[in-house]
Amino acid sequence: MNYAPGIDHITLCVENLDAVAFLFTKVLGFEVLWSARDVGSDRSSMDTVVVQRGNAKVALMQGRDKTVKSQINEFIEKYGQGVQHFALEVDDIDAACREWEVQGVQFSGPVKEGRDGFGPLKQRFTYPLFPSSGLFIELIQREHGAETAKTFVRSTVEALYKDIERDQVSGCERTIIDYDSIPIPVEKKPLKQAS
């Protein structure tokens, strides 16, 4: 794939957003780039703060249970606090998605589009990388001609959240590829010992 300029951000699921935001802003020297409260649906949602230091962006998310458990809280319950996904910035999300889909990659929903005040923003989530793993990939396109989105858009974040919530509520347990139907070479070699 020739579409990835780099890592755009990583996203952490946390139990105490205020405490972790304090850690990143007051201790680690990050600045708040974007924040939103109660992003999601009438069933569950999240609060989020995105922090940045230099080119490093970290999205922090805390769940809000309503009629169902928030996907953020369910992630923490299953896997502990930590990285839920990482976002690869691409210069052509549609071409990247087509290329990945030809290879059998499964996405949790269609590309979401919005504008952040600086430019158009496109985002799309894959299913988790491995069985019994919550870690997945986001593709994100910020540059569109002369315009570059710099932050996030509530409507696209909310639409992505709803894709995951839909699968959570239905009990969907898919992975990024169908490991049973795609011939993946599996060779177990002993790991070399560090010297």
Backbone bond lengths (Angstrom), bond angles and torsions (degrees), N, CA, C in turn:
res aa  C-N    CA-C-N  psi(-1)  N-CA   C-N-CA  omega(-1)  CA-C   N-CA-C  phi
1 M - - - 1.462 - - 1.519 108.23 -
2 N 1.280 115.34 128.32 1.453 121.10 -178.98 1.526 110.82 -108.67
3 Y 1.323 117.28 29.41 1.453 120.87 -173.21 1.519 114.13 -112.51
4 A 1.313 119.75 3.63 1.464 121.37 -170.74 1.518 112.82 -108.58
5 P 1.344 117.51 100.21 1.458 119.53 173.66 1.526 112.99 -65.34
6 G 1.339 118.04 -25.28 1.457 118.77 179.18 1.512 112.46 159.60
7 I 1.336 114.64 -171.29 1.458 121.19 176.98 1.532 107.94 -79.26
8 D 1.311 117.06 125.48 1.463 120.92 178.29 1.521 110.57 -83.58
9 H 1.342 117.07 -48.97 1.469 120.76 -179.84 1.524 109.72 -162.90
10 I 1.323 115.15 164.62 1.459 121.14 167.61 1.522 107.27 -117.63
11 T 1.317 115.89 154.48 1.463 120.76 -177.74 1.516 109.85 -122.61
12 L 1.327 115.45 129.15 1.458 122.33 -179.94 1.519 110.58 -110.91
13 C 1.325 116.67 133.85 1.468 122.25 170.84 1.523 107.10 -90.39
14 V 1.325 117.11 127.37 1.462 121.39 -175.65 1.528 110.49 -131.99
15 E 1.324 115.63 156.03 1.468 120.75 178.19 1.519 112.41 -86.39
16 N 1.333 117.67 -30.82 1.460 121.72 -176.53 1.525 108.91 -130.07
17 L 1.338 115.62 91.86 1.461 121.44 -175.54 1.524 112.23 -59.63
18 D 1.317 117.47 -42.82 1.469 120.09 -178.31 1.527 111.47 -61.42
19 A 1.328 116.80 -42.36 1.463 120.54 -179.60 1.529 111.41 -66.59
20 V 1.336 116.75 -42.44 1.466 119.68 -178.17 1.532 110.50 -72.55
21 A 1.338 117.32 -36.89 1.467 120.11 175.17 1.530 110.15 -62.46
22 F 1.325 117.14 -39.94 1.464 121.27 175.98 1.527 110.10 -60.91
23 L 1.328 117.10 -46.28 1.466 121.10 178.26 1.524 110.77 -54.98
24 F 1.329 116.45 -50.21 1.469 119.65 -176.31 1.528 112.26 -69.13
25 T 1.346 118.34 -39.88 1.469 119.61 -174.67 1.526 113.41 -86.31
26 K 1.310 118.05 -40.76 1.468 120.52 -174.44 1.524 113.51 -92.77
27 V 1.330 117.30 -27.17 1.462 120.59 -177.42 1.525 111.05 -103.07
28 L 1.330 117.16 -46.67 1.468 120.93 -173.64 1.527 113.98 -92.87
29 G 1.318 117.87 -6.46 1.460 121.15 172.89 1.516 116.68 82.36
30 F 1.316 118.43 19.69 1.460 121.37 175.63 1.521 109.44 -82.66
31 E 1.338 116.73 161.34 1.459 122.56 174.46 1.522 109.02 -116.45
32 V 1.327 116.51 148.75 1.460 120.43 178.04 1.530 108.47 -72.68
33 L 1.320 115.44 125.55 1.462 122.54 179.22 1.525 111.19 -96.89
34 W 1.350 115.67 -38.66 1.468 121.33 -175.32 1.512 108.34 -162.45
35 S 1.316 117.09 148.11 1.466 120.08 174.96 1.528 109.12 -150.77
36 A 1.326 114.61 155.89 1.462 120.54 177.84 1.526 108.42 -155.94
37 R 1.303 116.38 148.42 1.467 122.93 179.10 1.527 109.59 -114.68
38 D 1.321 115.19 147.28 1.456 123.26 174.09 1.530 112.45 55.22
39 V 1.338 115.65 48.81 1.464 122.42 178.11 1.518 107.79 -89.19
40 G 1.320 118.08 122.60 1.451 120.35 179.74 1.507 111.16 155.20
41 S 1.327 115.20 -125.04 1.462 120.61 -176.13 1.522 109.58 -136.97
42 D 1.329 115.75 -174.00 1.461 119.34 176.58 1.530 111.43 -77.05
43 R 1.351 117.56 -9.03 1.469 121.40 179.24 1.527 112.98 -91.38
44 S 1.348 116.09 -37.53 1.469 121.41 178.23 1.521 107.90 -164.10
45 S 1.309 115.75 165.78 1.465 118.75 -179.69 1.524 109.54 -160.91
46 M 1.325 114.92 -170.27 1.460 120.90 178.80 1.519 109.64 -148.26
47 D 1.315 114.48 159.90 1.458 122.65 167.90 1.513 105.48 -107.96
48 T 1.328 117.42 142.89 1.457 120.06 -177.45 1.520 111.56 -140.51
49 V 1.310 114.89 144.43 1.462 123.23 172.98 1.528 105.94 -132.68
50 V 1.330 116.16 127.01 1.465 120.93 176.51 1.519 107.34 -105.87
51 V 1.319 115.59 125.54 1.458 121.07 -179.53 1.524 109.48 -115.04
52 Q 1.347 115.30 155.27 1.455 120.25 -177.62 1.523 109.90 -143.24
53 R 1.329 114.47 141.09 1.462 121.55 170.81 1.512 106.17 -138.97
54 G 1.343 116.43 115.48 1.460 120.03 -172.50 1.522 108.30 62.42
55 N 1.320 116.35 -128.63 1.464 120.55 177.82 1.520 113.09 -91.07
56 A 1.324 117.85 -4.05 1.469 121.65 -177.09 1.521 110.79 -83.78
57 K 1.337 115.64 120.63 1.466 121.30 177.46 1.526 108.48 -117.49
58 V 1.337 115.57 135.88 1.460 121.98 177.68 1.523 107.29 -130.98
59 A 1.336 115.55 124.58 1.466 121.23 175.46 1.526 107.85 -95.59
60 L 1.312 116.23 127.92 1.465 122.98 179.70 1.524 107.55 -108.75
61 M 1.342 117.32 132.66 1.457 120.70 -176.76 1.518 111.05 -133.64
62 Q 1.333 115.37 134.81 1.460 122.37 174.51 1.522 107.65 -123.98
63 G 1.334 116.51 132.52 1.452 121.27 -176.56 1.516 113.91 -77.60
64 R 1.337 114.40 155.69 1.466 123.86 173.20 1.522 107.72 -128.00
65 D 1.312 116.90 110.32 1.468 120.83 176.42 1.519 109.07 -77.64
66 K 1.327 115.97 139.23 1.469 121.73 173.88 1.522 106.33 -126.81
67 T 1.335 117.89 -105.17 1.468 119.08 177.76 1.527 111.78 -82.99
68 V 1.350 117.32 -19.97 1.466 122.40 173.79 1.524 108.27 -131.67
69 K 1.313 115.79 163.00 1.465 120.51 178.23 1.529 109.15 -67.70
70 S 1.305 116.31 133.68 1.459 120.76 176.82 1.523 109.46 -60.70
71 Q 1.338 115.39 141.83 1.463 119.83 177.22 1.529 111.36 -57.67
72 I 1.315 117.57 -29.45 1.467 121.30 178.75 1.528 108.92 -67.71
73 N 1.327 116.58 -47.15 1.468 120.11 179.08 1.525 111.49 -66.30
74 E 1.330 117.13 -35.65 1.461 119.75 176.96 1.530 110.68 -66.32
75 F 1.337 116.69 -39.91 1.466 120.98 176.95 1.525 109.83 -59.09
76 I 1.333 116.61 -48.42 1.467 121.17 -179.35 1.522 110.67 -62.19
77 E 1.325 117.21 -40.95 1.465 121.33 179.17 1.537 111.10 -61.50
78 K 1.337 117.20 -39.98 1.468 121.79 -177.34 1.529 113.03 -81.20
79 Y 1.342 116.94 -41.64 1.466 120.67 -168.62 1.524 114.30 -121.02
80 G 1.318 118.07 -8.17 1.458 121.44 -175.16 1.522 110.36 87.20
81 Q 1.317 116.07 169.83 1.459 120.64 177.12 1.527 108.55 -65.79
82 G 1.322 116.03 145.50 1.458 118.28 177.47 1.513 112.78 151.27
83 V 1.333 114.93 -160.65 1.462 122.08 -172.91 1.527 110.67 -71.35
84 Q 1.335 115.40 122.54 1.467 121.85 175.76 1.527 110.14 -93.79
85 H 1.333 116.33 -41.84 1.467 119.24 177.71 1.518 110.24 -157.06
86 F 1.334 113.68 163.50 1.454 120.39 171.53 1.519 107.31 -124.62
87 A 1.333 115.67 147.77 1.460 121.25 -175.49 1.519 110.29 -109.87
88 L 1.329 115.23 125.26 1.456 121.60 174.34 1.519 108.07 -94.19
89 E 1.334 116.54 123.78 1.459 119.57 175.41 1.518 108.42 -81.04
90 V 1.318 116.18 129.96 1.463 121.92 179.00 1.518 108.90 -123.67
91 D 1.327 116.45 154.92 1.460 118.64 179.50 1.527 112.43 -92.19
92 D 1.329 117.48 -9.87 1.465 121.86 176.10 1.526 108.16 -148.66
93 I 1.329 116.43 90.66 1.466 120.78 -174.26 1.524 111.82 -65.16
94 D 1.331 117.18 -35.08 1.459 119.42 -178.98 1.529 110.70 -65.89
95 A 1.333 117.62 -43.52 1.467 121.02 178.12 1.525 110.74 -66.07
96 A 1.326 117.07 -41.29 1.468 120.71 178.98 1.528 110.58 -62.11
97 C 1.332 116.92 -43.84 1.471 120.70 179.17 1.521 111.09 -63.28
98 R 1.334 116.87 -43.93 1.473 119.65 178.79 1.526 110.63 -60.37
99 E 1.330 116.54 -45.03 1.464 120.49 -179.54 1.527 110.89 -61.64
100 W 1.311 116.90 -45.35 1.467 120.54 -179.61 1.519 111.18 -66.91
101 E 1.337 117.71 -40.54 1.460 120.30 -179.58 1.528 111.51 -62.94
102 V 1.336 118.12 -37.31 1.468 121.80 175.72 1.529 110.04 -59.55
103 Q 1.324 116.84 -32.50 1.467 122.12 179.49 1.528 112.72 -85.07
104 G 1.327 117.26 1.08 1.456 120.74 176.64 1.518 115.60 97.63
105 V 1.329 117.72 6.77 1.473 120.56 179.53 1.524 109.39 -69.32
106 Q 1.338 115.10 136.15 1.458 122.18 -179.90 1.531 109.79 -110.30
107 F 1.323 115.51 131.08 1.460 122.31 179.78 1.526 109.48 -105.48
108 S 1.330 116.14 151.51 1.465 120.66 -177.60 1.518 113.14 -79.65
109 G 1.314 117.64 -7.86 1.461 121.75 178.87 1.511 109.60 179.62
110 P 1.329 117.42 179.69 1.465 120.30 179.51 1.533 112.36 -74.58
111 V 1.320 116.00 172.60 1.463 122.07 175.82 1.527 108.48 -63.28
112 K 1.321 115.69 134.88 1.467 122.02 176.75 1.525 107.78 -101.76
113 E 1.324 116.68 138.47 1.461 121.11 -177.04 1.519 111.21 -127.22
114 G 1.336 115.77 143.20 1.449 122.22 176.54 1.527 110.24 -162.63
115 R 1.333 116.53 -175.48 1.469 122.62 176.99 1.520 108.53 -132.47
116 D 1.342 116.05 139.32 1.468 119.67 -178.91 1.522 114.06 -104.58
117 G 1.305 119.45 8.29 1.461 121.15 -177.00 1.516 111.87 100.62
118 F 1.329 116.76 -19.26 1.460 122.08 177.60 1.525 111.10 -109.71
119 G 1.329 115.59 -29.04 1.455 119.36 -178.69 1.510 111.71 175.35
120 P 1.341 116.61 175.89 1.462 121.40 179.43 1.528 111.23 -69.20
121 L 1.321 114.82 150.99 1.463 121.54 179.27 1.520 107.97 -134.25
122 K 1.348 116.28 132.29 1.462 122.13 176.24 1.517 108.39 -124.69
123 Q 1.357 116.53 137.31 1.458 121.62 -178.64 1.519 110.11 -142.81
124 R 1.358 115.23 150.42 1.467 120.80 176.32 1.525 109.14 -155.63
125 F 1.340 116.31 139.03 1.463 122.65 179.20 1.524 110.84 -102.28
126 T 1.332 116.00 144.76 1.463 121.18 167.13 1.528 107.64 -89.03
127 Y 1.315 115.53 173.74 1.461 120.48 166.96 1.530 107.53 -77.79
128 P 1.327 118.95 168.61 1.476 120.74 179.99 1.531 113.01 -55.20
129 L 1.329 114.65 150.41 1.463 121.45 -176.46 1.521 113.23 -66.47
130 F 1.314 117.84 -35.35 1.461 121.70 -173.27 1.523 110.17 -135.63
131 P 1.345 116.94 155.10 1.457 119.07 172.34 1.532 109.89 -58.89
132 S 1.307 116.74 142.79 1.475 122.78 179.47 1.523 112.51 58.89
133 S 1.323 115.96 32.48 1.470 121.55 177.26 1.516 107.88 -131.42
134 G 1.299 116.79 140.61 1.459 120.01 178.08 1.517 113.36 -92.37
135 L 1.336 118.23 -6.36 1.468 122.41 -173.77 1.526 111.20 -76.06
136 F 1.332 116.33 126.01 1.458 120.20 177.20 1.521 110.33 -134.81
137 I 1.338 115.84 176.07 1.469 122.57 -177.55 1.526 108.76 -112.38
138 E 1.312 114.80 142.22 1.464 121.59 170.33 1.520 107.52 -112.03
139 L 1.316 116.26 135.55 1.465 120.51 167.46 1.522 106.52 -99.27
140 I 1.342 116.27 137.11 1.461 120.64 -178.61 1.526 108.53 -139.40
141 Q 1.323 115.87 134.72 1.461 121.63 175.86 1.512 108.20 -118.82
142 R 1.328 115.47 118.20 1.465 121.31 -178.96 1.529 112.75 -102.80
143 E 1.329 117.20 -31.74 1.469 120.92 -176.62 1.515 110.62 -92.48
144 H 1.332 115.47 130.13 1.460 123.13 177.72 1.521 106.02 -140.06
145 G 1.331 117.44 96.09 1.465 120.49 -176.38 1.513 110.09 64.12
146 A 1.329 116.45 -126.30 1.468 121.17 -178.38 1.524 112.63 -85.17
147 E 1.334 117.69 -7.44 1.459 121.46 -176.99 1.526 111.14 -98.78
148 T 1.338 115.80 142.73 1.459 121.16 177.62 1.527 109.47 -134.96
149 A 1.330 115.73 118.91 1.464 120.17 174.43 1.528 108.08 -69.00
150 K 1.325 117.34 136.02 1.469 120.75 -177.00 1.522 113.37 -111.56
151 T 1.326 117.16 -22.57 1.461 119.59 -176.33 1.530 109.07 -120.87
152 F 1.318 117.67 -137.40 1.455 122.74 179.77 1.516 108.87 -131.82
153 V 1.323 116.74 168.76 1.456 122.71 -177.45 1.524 107.91 -124.50
154 R 1.306 116.14 123.63 1.474 119.87 -177.13 1.525 112.24 -53.51
155 S 1.330 117.38 -43.89 1.470 120.07 -175.85 1.534 112.11 -64.00
156 T 1.323 118.33 -37.37 1.465 118.95 179.44 1.526 110.75 -74.53
157 V 1.333 117.10 -39.40 1.468 120.48 177.35 1.525 109.16 -61.81
158 E 1.315 116.96 -42.97 1.460 121.02 179.76 1.533 111.38 -64.80
159 A 1.332 117.23 -40.71 1.469 120.69 178.68 1.527 111.11 -65.10
160 L 1.330 117.45 -40.48 1.471 121.18 176.43 1.531 110.30 -63.71
161 Y 1.325 116.30 -42.73 1.461 121.60 178.19 1.534 110.18 -57.74
162 K 1.326 116.18 -44.64 1.466 120.84 -178.05 1.529 111.99 -65.35
163 D 1.346 117.73 -33.42 1.469 120.06 175.54 1.526 110.42 -59.95
164 I 1.320 116.39 -46.45 1.465 119.98 -178.92 1.529 110.02 -68.92
165 E 1.319 116.99 -41.80 1.469 120.40 178.93 1.524 110.94 -60.14
166 R 1.327 117.58 -41.08 1.475 121.55 178.75 1.527 110.23 -56.92
167 D 1.334 116.37 -46.87 1.466 120.72 179.92 1.525 111.36 -68.40
168 Q 1.327 116.27 -37.89 1.470 120.66 178.77 1.526 110.57 -61.81
169 V 1.321 117.13 -48.24 1.461 121.88 -177.46 1.533 110.85 -65.98
170 S 1.338 116.90 -36.22 1.470 120.05 -178.72 1.521 112.56 -81.94
171 G 1.343 117.47 -8.39 1.462 120.79 -179.67 1.520 113.36 79.96
172 C 1.324 117.24 18.44 1.470 122.38 -179.56 1.529 110.31 -63.38
173 E 1.315 116.76 128.30 1.475 122.54 -179.25 1.523 109.60 -124.57
174 R 1.318 118.08 59.86 1.472 121.96 -178.89 1.518 110.12 -93.14
175 T 1.324 114.60 164.12 1.461 121.39 174.83 1.525 108.93 -124.33
176 I 1.304 116.18 170.58 1.461 123.14 -176.25 1.531 111.96 -56.32
177 I 1.326 116.39 -34.33 1.471 122.08 173.12 1.516 108.13 -134.07
178 D 1.308 116.31 162.21 1.467 120.79 175.30 1.524 106.67 -86.72
179 Y 1.320 115.79 96.92 1.465 121.19 -175.26 1.529 112.68 -61.12
180 D 1.329 117.79 -23.92 1.465 120.30 -178.37 1.522 112.72 -80.26
181 S 1.338 118.13 -24.60 1.459 119.48 -176.02 1.526 114.32 -105.77
182 I 1.313 117.94 -15.23 1.465 120.39 179.53 1.519 108.64 -99.09
183 P 1.336 116.58 125.34 1.471 118.56 -178.94 1.533 111.30 -70.36
184 I 1.307 115.33 103.61 1.459 121.25 179.36 1.524 107.41 -108.83
185 P 1.325 116.72 124.67 1.463 117.53 178.93 1.522 110.84 -66.46
186 V 1.304 115.29 126.59 1.456 120.62 178.44 1.520 107.49 -120.31
187 E 1.297 115.13 109.70 1.451 120.45 179.74 1.513 107.58 -127.31
188 K 1.285 115.69 118.09 1.458 119.13 -179.06 1.510 109.37 -92.65
189 K 1.296 114.51 112.35 1.469 120.90 177.38 1.518 107.18 -116.06
190 P 1.327 116.25 144.16 1.455 117.66 176.81 1.541 110.23 -65.67
191 L 1.315 115.38 142.45 1.456 119.69 177.91 1.517 109.36 -73.47
192 K 1.314 115.36 144.06 1.462 119.78 176.97 1.515 109.42 -74.56
193 Q 1.280 115.78 141.21 1.456 121.60 177.88 1.521 109.72 -77.62
194 A 1.302 116.89 138.51 1.462 121.05 174.82 1.518 109.23 -69.32
195 S 1.298 114.90 141.77 1.476 117.06 179.87 1.494 112.43 -102.62
